[in-house]
Amino acid sequence: MGNTSKKLAAKCTLLTKDEQKYLAATFRAASKNSDKIREEDLI
């Protein structure tokens, strides 16, 4: 499930690598708060 965050961040091609890392960390934190976060909900 951890790979989902990296995949979502990688889809944001307009962001820099650092911003993608930040987004991945944000998604990981959000997924800890909600068991049912789906990719569609984040896009």
C-alpha positions in Angstrom: 0.0 0.0 0.0 3.0 2.3 0.5 3.7 2.2 -3.2 0.4 3.9 -4.0 1.7 7.2 -2.5 4.8 7.1 -4.8 2.7 6.2 -7.8 0.3 9.1 -7.2 3.2 11.5 -6.7 4.9 10.3 -9.9 1.8 11.1 -11.8 2.2 14.8 -11.0 4.8 15.4 -13.7 4.6 19.1 -13.3 6.1 18.9 -9.8 9.8 18.8 -8.9 11.2 15.6 -7.3 11.2 17.3 -3.9 7.5 18.3 -4.3 6.7 14.7 -5.3 8.4 13.4 -2.1 6.4 15.9 -0.1 3.2 14.8 -1.8 4.0 11.1 -1.2 4.6 11.9 2.5 1.3 13.8 2.7 -0.6 10.9 1.1 1.0 8.5 3.5 0.0 10.6 6.5 -3.6 10.9 5.1 -3.9 7.2 4.5 -2.9 6.6 8.1 -5.9 8.7 9.1 -8.3 7.0 6.8 -8.4 3.3 6.0 -10.5 3.9 2.8 -8.6 6.5 0.8 -8.8 5.5 -2.8 -6.8 6.8 -5.7 -9.9 8.4 -7.3 -10.5 10.4 -4.1 -7.1 12.0 -4.3 -7.1 13.1 -7.9 
